[in-house]
Structure formats: C-alpha cells, structure tokens
Amino acid sequence: MAFLTDRKRATGMGSARSGTEHHWMMMVTSVALLILIPVFVFTFGSILGSSYEEVLAYYQRPLPAAVAALTIAIGFFHFRKGVQTLIEDYVHGVARKGLIIAMICLSYGAAALGVLSVLRLAL
C-alpha cells in the first residue's frame, strides 16, 4: 500500500456524480410533502370514521383523490431516495446491491398499489 499514489488510493472512492441530483430531489420531495401532508390530513380527517359509501362518494371527487394519490406517490419516492442513502452509507458488499434492488421494488410496488387503490375508489 505504501507504493500507491494518492490518485490510486482514491480511485473508486470519489464522486459518483449524482450526489447533487439526489440531494436536490430529496429537497424537492420534502417541500412537496411539507405541503401535501397537511392537506392530506385535512382531507382524510374529514371523512375518517364514515361509512364505506360516504368514503367512496368523497374520493370520487377529484381533489381528495388527487391529493391522496400525489401524497402516496411522492411519499414513496422520497422514502426510496432516503432508504437508498441509508443503505449506501451503512451496508457494504453484495448485500448493498441486493438491498437497494429489493427496496426499489418494494417502494415502487407499494406506491403503485396505493395509487391504484385510490384510482379504483375514484373511478
């Protein structure tokens, strides 16, 4: 190791050239969730405890359905980016790639299931 240059020691440990984009997307989704979560709680809270028919009629209106679908989609996108950062920081080796792939599949699957459920209520 003593015969390696500084450049050779740093190879593979430098910038992946995606940190700025990742940070920017986390900030954008954070601001979006900062707006969407209170609106979702307000819209969801007003129908909480109602009968199935009332909930169905409520979510057939475009605003509550759009708010719920956007909150689910953006929330799971933010979740995916955050957990990916956590895995990249604390897991090494082959397990890193496997966990990232599993987490991406889980988050996109859950987001799709949530959005499709809201669409089914709305249509």
C-alpha positions in Angstrom: 0.0 0.0 0.0 3.0 2.4 0.6 3.8 2.3 -3.2 0.4 3.5 -4.3 0.0 7.1 -5.4 -2.7 9.3 -3.9 -4.7 9.0 -7.0 -4.6 5.2 -7.0 -5.7 5.2 -3.3 -8.7 7.5 -4.1 -9.8 5.5 -7.2 -13.3 4.2 -6.6 -13.9 6.3 -3.6 -14.7 9.6 -5.3 -17.8 11.3 -6.5 -20.4 9.2 -8.3 -21.6 12.5 -9.9 -25.1 12.0 -8.7 -25.0 13.5 -5.2 -26.3 16.9 -6.2 -29.2 15.5 -8.1 -30.0 13.1 -5.3 -29.9 16.0 -2.7 -32.0 18.2 -5.0 -34.6 15.6 -5.4 -34.8 15.0 -1.7 -35.3 18.7 -1.1 -38.0 19.0 -3.8 -39.9 16.0 -2.4 -39.5 17.3 1.1 -41.1 20.6 0.2 -43.8 18.8 -1.8 -44.6 16.6 1.3 -44.5 19.6 3.6 -47.4 21.0 1.6 -49.2 17.7 0.8 -49.2 16.1 4.2 -51.3 18.7 6.0 -53.7 18.9 3.0 -53.9 15.1 3.1 -54.5 15.0 6.8 -57.2 17.7 6.4 -59.0 15.9 3.6 -58.6 12.4 5.1 -59.5 13.6 8.6 -62.8 15.0 7.5 -64.0 11.6 6.2 -62.4 9.4 8.9 -65.0 7.2 10.6 -67.6 7.5 7.9 -69.3 4.6 6.2 -67.9 3.0 3.1 -70.5 4.6 0.8 -69.6 8.1 2.1 -65.9 7.4 1.7 -66.5 6.2 -1.8 -68.5 9.2 -2.7 -65.9 11.5 -1.1 -63.0 10.0 -3.0 -64.9 10.1 -6.3 -64.4 13.9 -6.2 -61.2 14.9 -8.0 -59.4 17.0 -5.3 -59.4 14.4 -2.4 -58.4 11.6 -4.9 -55.6 13.7 -6.4 -54.3 14.8 -3.0 -54.2 11.1 -1.8 -52.6 9.8 -5.0 -49.9 12.6 -5.0 -49.2 12.1 -1.3 -48.7 8.3 -1.8 -46.6 8.6 -4.9 -44.3 11.4 -3.7 -44.1 9.9 -0.2 -42.8 6.6 -1.5 -40.4 8.3 -3.9 -39.0 10.2 -1.0 -38.8 7.0 1.0 -36.9 5.3 -1.8 -34.3 8.0 -2.0 -33.9 8.2 1.8 -33.6 4.4 2.3 -31.2 4.2 -0.6 -28.9 6.7 1.1 -29.1 4.8 4.3 -28.2 1.5 2.6 -25.3 3.1 0.7 -23.9 4.6 3.9 -24.2 1.5 6.2 -24.2 -1.6 4.1 -21.2 -2.9 2.1 -20.5 -5.6 -0.4 -23.0 -7.7 -2.3 -25.7 -7.1 0.3 -25.8 -3.5 -0.7 -26.9 -4.1 -4.2 -29.4 -6.7 -3.2 -31.0 -4.5 -0.5 -31.1 -1.5 -2.9 -32.8 -3.6 -5.6 -35.3 -5.0 -3.0 -36.0 -1.6 -1.6 -36.7 -0.1 -5.0 -39.0 -2.9 -5.9 -40.8 -2.6 -2.5 -41.2 1.2 -2.7 -42.4 1.2 -6.3 -44.7 -1.7 -5.7 -46.3 -0.1 -2.6 -46.6 3.2 -4.4 -48.3 1.6 -7.4 -50.7 -0.4 -5.1 -51.6 2.8 -3.2 -52.2 4.9 -6.3 -54.2 2.1 -8.0 -56.3 1.7 -4.8 -57.1 5.5 -4.9 -57.9 5.3 -8.6 -60.2 2.3 -8.0 -62.1 4.4 -5.4 -62.2 7.4 -7.7 -63.4 5.6 -10.8 
